[in-house]
């Protein structure tokens, strides 16, 4: 996978975030402060613009620019969290102009660890980690058992979706939703929902790149 | 949505242009989104920087000026500022004595200020941060993001602002800020929801006869929903909650703060009830503030903040202040 695949991923993620911005904001209105879609749309629009401007040559640079853009433009908690995730993934990929499926797995793992460290969130806290952690796990399992890249990214997106569904029955312990306590039960977590979109974008970008 | 705006996505920008036009005492950087005093940093003085989502005006921009803040970083409405703007503001007010960040305890604010402080440290600046968490409506436990920062922010900005104006160093200012936070508690009640302009719809629904007890300044729900009762009963509920958490005694500073959609006459009705309750519990109101200081757009409702004063805190509260939203003694 080269830089163009990673750019296609981010451009697709931006499209999905923009198309679903109202839905994300609606989810956030139920248990948070009704700005997740608005913020993430601003962040991903900035990321796409900065990629266009910077024209990065390696996958690592693509993700570093995305991380920087999300931190600079998103606001809220999701900006630093997703931004840190992309920056940690960028570091894991290094300077290679072409990265393997195994390297991408390590990058996803680094993103998860970065997000967990900054947000101090564990699985079960009703956050983006509840979608990302099972996704990283599913990706690794497919690669470890000899599956190919599109199969692994699709499995990741599906596992994230299942993770998102589990957040419905969870009580939030982190972020603004935690103030609601038991009243968060019955609602999807907006951060987990946006993580699903980003991973769905990764799945379609890798499918297109290998077809 | 019925609002006096031009475009929903440009509200902050347009408002900052207005702040610049209205207040020659302020310098507004519209592109980088921060407000400083017009005269530039005071040599040798610790810089005070605060910030948070917009929609709480006059907090924080209205408190930039002599005796209070050196800079404010307004984020989008109800959204924390981003590290770049906090860093830019920090650099703009650094006068060699270090900069104190005043951060309200919300996950986004804490993360973005933390990233800005790391970037500032990389550039060789001395930065300390104080997190305000005075809202008793949220239990401080491992099951939540911790107590929210609300009304005590105004007290802290005023009192620490006075201290650094007189030459308090960074360490002393941070200790004083934590003391004010420790000695202050708040509780808010919403009578109606508010609408974020970019969102177009109210953040939550309240029935005609319903109130939200322990509401946050972004309309986050609090302890419970209740039926609308008298101002006297609401003041009692708020003060009982505060008193249970931090027993009140001696001299106190009290703020009855409007959330944006409640007229001043009602705030005075609440203040009368607060005064009666405190007198009945042997507590003396020696300083007070009534008005809209930390709002939640057009939300109807009020918050009550109480600070247990010491002679030093009273004296710093009385010190001269000259900002768009708070001014006396000068």
HADDOCK unambig.tbl for C-alpha pairs under 7 A between the chains (distance, minus, plus):
assign (segid A and resid 29 and name CA) (segid B and resid 203 and name CA) 5.72 0.50 0.50
assign (segid A and resid 32 and name CA) (segid B and resid 220 and name CA) 6.75 0.50 0.50
assign (segid A and resid 33 and name CA) (segid B and resid 203 and name CA) 6.94 0.50 0.50
assign (segid A and resid 33 and name CA) (segid B and resid 218 and name CA) 6.55 0.50 0.50
assign (segid A and resid 33 and name CA) (segid B and resid 220 and name CA) 6.60 0.50 0.50
assign (segid A and resid 34 and name CA) (segid B and resid 203 and name CA) 6.42 0.50 0.50
assign (segid A and resid 71 and name CA) (segid B and resid 82 and name CA) 6.86 0.50 0.50
assign (segid A and resid 72 and name CA) (segid B and resid 82 and name CA) 5.65 0.50 0.50
assign (segid A and resid 72 and name CA) (segid B and resid 83 and name CA) 6.35 0.50 0.50
assign (segid A and resid 72 and name CA) (segid B and resid 84 and name CA) 5.97 0.50 0.50
assign (segid A and resid 73 and name CA) (segid B and resid 82 and name CA) 6.53 0.50 0.50
assign (segid A and resid 75 and name CA) (segid B and resid 79 and name CA) 5.97 0.50 0.50
assign (segid A and resid 75 and name CA) (segid B and resid 80 and name CA) 5.35 0.50 0.50
assign (segid A and resid 75 and name CA) (segid B and resid 81 and name CA) 5.69 0.50 0.50
assign (segid A and resid 75 and name CA) (segid B and resid 82 and name CA) 5.10 0.50 0.50
assign (segid A and resid 76 and name CA) (segid B and resid 79 and name CA) 5.17 0.50 0.50
assign (segid A and resid 76 and name CA) (segid B and resid 80 and name CA) 4.91 0.50 0.50
assign (segid A and resid 76 and name CA) (segid B and resid 108 and name CA) 4.27 0.50 0.50
assign (segid A and resid 76 and name CA) (segid B and resid 109 and name CA) 6.82 0.50 0.50
assign (segid A and resid 77 and name CA) (segid B and resid 107 and name CA) 5.79 0.50 0.50
assign (segid A and resid 77 and name CA) (segid B and resid 108 and name CA) 3.64 0.50 0.50
assign (segid A and resid 77 and name CA) (segid B and resid 111 and name CA) 6.52 0.50 0.50
assign (segid A and resid 80 and name CA) (segid B and resid 111 and name CA) 6.54 0.50 0.50
assign (segid A and resid 80 and name CA) (segid B and resid 112 and name CA) 6.51 0.50 0.50
assign (segid A and resid 173 and name CA) (segid B and resid 143 and name CA) 4.69 0.50 0.50
assign (segid A and resid 173 and name CA) (segid B and resid 144 and name CA) 4.77 0.50 0.50
assign (segid A and resid 173 and name CA) (segid B and resid 145 and name CA) 6.74 0.50 0.50
assign (segid A and resid 174 and name CA) (segid B and resid 144 and name CA) 5.65 0.50 0.50
assign (segid A and resid 174 and name CA) (segid B and resid 145 and name CA) 5.09 0.50 0.50
assign (segid A and resid 175 and name CA) (segid B and resid 107 and name CA) 5.35 0.50 0.50
assign (segid A and resid 175 and name CA) (segid B and resid 145 and name CA) 5.34 0.50 0.50
assign (segid A and resid 176 and name CA) (segid B and resid 106 and name CA) 6.92 0.50 0.50
assign (segid A and resid 176 and name CA) (segid B and resid 107 and name CA) 6.98 0.50 0.50
assign (segid A and resid 176 and name CA) (segid B and resid 145 and name CA) 6.87 0.50 0.50
assign (segid A and resid 178 and name CA) (segid B and resid 144 and name CA) 4.75 0.50 0.50
assign (segid A and resid 178 and name CA) (segid B and resid 145 and name CA) 6.14 0.50 0.50
assign (segid A and resid 179 and name CA) (segid B and resid 138 and name CA) 6.20 0.50 0.50
assign (segid A and resid 179 and name CA) (segid B and resid 144 and name CA) 6.19 0.50 0.50
assign (segid A and resid 179 and name CA) (segid B and resid 222 and name CA) 6.76 0.50 0.50
assign (segid A and resid 180 and name CA) (segid B and resid 221 and name CA) 6.19 0.50 0.50
assign (segid A and resid 180 and name CA) (segid B and resid 222 and name CA) 6.85 0.50 0.50
